[in-house]
Amino acid sequence: MKRPEVMNTEAAIRHYYGTGYIGNKEMLEIFGKKGSATIARLKKAARLQEIEQEIPEVVPNKVNVRIAYQVWNIDIDQLIENRRQLQALGL
């Protein structure tokens, strides 16, 4: 699936290890200012995967963050490593 670039690595890591669910507000923080159609498309893809895996919608209007990152092909371990490298370089 095509997705926008992760604009805020810190937010992506924080939300992954946060409450376990992600909604529009968190998605905008991660991907930057995107249109509502883009956010809806991303959330719908994650929700379809939840349905396929028989994961119930627990928090209204939010999707499971681990499923979402899997669908969106966001590698959390790579984000953490990239952040660590940047910090080591002082950037």
C-alpha positions in Angstrom: 0.0 0.0 0.0 1.2 3.5 -0.8 1.3 5.8 2.2 2.7 9.3 3.0 6.2 9.7 4.3 6.6 9.5 8.1 7.2 13.2 8.9 7.5 12.9 12.7 9.6 9.8 13.8 9.2 10.7 17.5 5.4 10.8 17.2 5.4 7.5 15.3 7.5 5.8 18.0 5.5 7.4 20.9 2.1 6.3 19.4 3.3 2.8 18.7 4.2 2.3 22.3 1.3 4.4 23.7 -2.3 3.4 24.1 -2.3 0.8 21.4 -4.8 2.6 19.2 -4.4 5.4 16.6 -6.9 7.9 15.2 -7.0 10.9 12.9 -5.2 13.2 15.3 -2.3 10.8 15.8 -2.1 10.0 12.1 -1.8 13.7 11.3 0.9 14.1 13.9 2.9 11.2 12.3 2.3 12.0 8.6 1.9 15.8 8.8 -0.9 17.8 7.3 -2.7 15.4 4.9 -6.2 15.6 3.5 -9.1 13.9 5.2 -9.4 11.5 2.2 -5.8 10.3 2.7 -6.3 9.8 6.4 -9.6 7.9 5.7 -7.9 5.7 3.1 -5.1 4.8 5.5 -7.5 4.1 8.4 -9.8 2.0 6.2 -6.9 -0.2 5.0 -6.0 -0.8 8.7 -9.6 -1.5 9.6 -10.0 -4.0 6.8 -7.0 -5.9 8.1 -8.5 -5.8 11.6 -11.7 -7.3 10.2 -9.8 -10.0 8.3 -7.9 -10.9 11.5 -11.2 -10.8 13.5 -9.9 -8.0 15.8 -12.9 -6.1 17.2 -13.2 -2.3 17.0 -12.6 -1.6 20.7 -12.0 2.2 20.6 -14.5 4.1 18.4 -12.9 5.8 15.3 -9.4 4.3 16.1 -7.5 1.3 14.8 -5.0 -1.0 16.4 -1.6 0.7 16.0 0.3 -2.5 15.4 -2.0 -3.6 12.7 -1.9 -0.1 11.1 1.9 0.0 11.0 2.0 -3.5 9.5 -0.5 -2.5 6.8 1.3 0.8 6.2 4.7 -0.9 6.1 6.1 1.2 8.9 9.1 -0.7 10.5 9.1 0.5 14.1 12.5 -1.1 14.8 14.0 0.7 11.8 12.5 4.0 13.0 14.1 3.5 16.4 17.4 2.6 14.9 17.4 5.7 12.6 16.5 7.9 15.6 19.3 6.4 17.7 21.8 6.9 14.8 20.7 10.6 14.4 21.1 11.2 18.2 24.6 9.6 18.1 25.6 11.9 15.3 24.2 14.9 17.2 21.7 15.6 14.4 
